[in-house]
Amino acid sequence: MSPTKEYEEGMGYCIFEMGDGKADCAKVNFYAAPKPSVNMKKPGRLWHWGKILFEKWWLWKWF
């Protein structure tokens, strides 16, 4: 299994909880010069539910 083009270019994503039933998504380019660039979305309930569904899918797939 080979990495995706985004992975090879230093791209990464993170969804993190903000509290009050909301979450946020950050897209990061770790290889951007002169320092990593971060693009954050607006916190919301949709990101929270997306994170929960992704976690459930991941656990189902790997365990």
C-alpha positions as CSV (number, residue, x, y, z in Angstrom):
1,M,0.0,0.0,0.0
2,S,1.6,3.3,-1.1
3,P,1.0,6.6,0.6
4,T,-1.3,9.1,-1.0
5,K,0.1,12.1,-2.8
6,E,-1.1,14.4,0.0
7,Y,0.8,12.4,2.5
8,E,4.0,12.5,0.5
9,E,3.6,16.3,0.2
10,G,3.4,16.7,4.0
11,M,-0.4,17.2,4.3
12,G,-2.2,16.2,7.5
13,Y,-5.7,16.6,9.0
14,C,-6.9,16.7,12.6
15,I,-10.4,17.0,14.1
16,F,-10.4,18.0,17.7
17,E,-13.1,18.7,20.3
18,M,-13.9,22.2,21.3
19,G,-16.4,21.4,24.0
20,D,-20.2,22.1,24.1
21,G,-20.8,19.5,21.4
22,K,-18.6,21.2,18.8
23,A,-15.4,20.2,17.1
24,D,-12.9,21.9,14.7
25,C,-10.9,20.6,11.7
26,A,-7.4,21.7,10.9
27,K,-5.5,21.0,7.6
28,V,-1.8,21.3,8.0
29,N,1.1,21.3,5.4
30,F,4.1,20.3,7.5
31,Y,6.5,20.9,4.6
32,A,5.5,24.4,3.9
33,A,8.3,26.9,3.9
34,P,9.5,28.8,6.0
35,K,7.1,27.1,8.5
36,P,4.1,24.8,8.5
37,S,0.9,26.3,7.3
38,V,-2.4,25.6,9.1
39,N,-5.9,26.1,7.7
40,M,-8.6,25.8,10.4
41,K,-12.3,25.5,9.7
42,K,-15.1,27.1,11.8
43,P,-15.9,25.0,14.9
44,G,-19.3,23.4,14.7
45,R,-21.6,20.5,15.6
46,L,-21.2,18.9,12.2
47,W,-17.4,18.4,12.8
48,H,-18.2,16.9,16.1
49,W,-20.6,14.3,14.6
50,G,-18.1,13.7,11.7
51,K,-15.4,12.9,14.3
52,I,-17.7,10.5,16.1
53,L,-18.6,8.7,12.9
54,F,-15.0,8.5,11.8
55,E,-14.0,7.0,15.2
56,K,-16.8,4.4,15.0
57,W,-15.8,3.5,11.4
58,W,-12.1,3.3,12.4
59,L,-12.8,1.1,15.4
60,W,-15.1,-1.2,13.3
61,K,-12.5,-1.5,10.5
62,W,-9.5,-2.2,12.7
63,F,-10.9,-4.0,15.7
